[in-house]
Each structure stands twice: as structure tokens, then as C-alpha cells.
């Protein structure tokens, strides 16, 4: 007999399409060269876009937009709006562009974060730079209202090459 935790996970898995999402995540993230690295442009447009969107989604749901900026850096930041639009997430692209514009966040600034905040104890100071939580809240509202995972899965279904290393 499954535990309450197992039942709850199964319900959430069915609701948010976890199995298909993680299959897609693994296929794209582990088979696509990162932005700024040789070979990135050799991947299809869909594969490049999905890599950026999946990394954005994973980082936001794990630690927020601040973590996305910290962990991915300026190469991802430059590609984020267009990647979101390419994959059918214009609503998130608009939110992202509005947030970085209103807060004067540039790829160059994102590239300087690790130099400006070199110690782990500086995380709170880093997070105080901008109202990152306001972006995260708006993102998660979109995520829940629009079945974000299914949207990703649907886009990938139109581009089967994203599941294979190129």
C-alpha cells in the first residue's frame, strides 16, 4: 500500500506531468552544449531555446531568478527573452524583459555578480540588490495558471530533434 507521501507525489506527478518533463529536461540539458561554448550554435533553434527555458524554469523553481542569474551568467541572460518567445512563452518573456528593464539588470551586471559577491555569506546581500521575489511570484503565477510543463512538452513534441544529441 503506497504511503501518503507516495500518493501525494503521484497526484502531483500526474497534474504537472513530471515524468515527461524530466525526460525532456534530461534529453535537452545533457545533450545540448551551453551558450557561449563551441558547438552551441550547431544545435537546432528549438534545442537551444529549450535549453535556456528549461534552465530558467529549473533555477526559478529551485531558488528563484536570482539563482538563475547567479548560476547561468550573462550568456543565458542574453538569450532568455528570445528563447522564451521561440518556445511559445511570450508571457514569460514579457515578464522577464520588464523585470530586467525596470531594475537596470544587464548581462554585464549579471556577469559581475560572482566578483562582487565572492563569499557564500554574501548571498543575502546579493539577493537584496533587486526585488527578485516579485519576479518569482509573478513567474509562479504564470507557471500554475498555464500548465507550464505541458506547454514545454507540447513544444518539444513539435521538435523531436530536441531529444537527441546533434
Secondary structure by P-SEA (a helix, b strand, c coil): cccaaaaaaaaaaaaaaaaaaaaaaaaaaaccccccccccccccaaaaaaaaaaaaaaaaacccaaaaaacccaaaaaaaaaaaaaacaaaaaaaaaaaaaaacccaaaaaacccccccccaaaaaaaccaaaaaaaaaaaaaaacaaaaaaaaaaaacccccccc
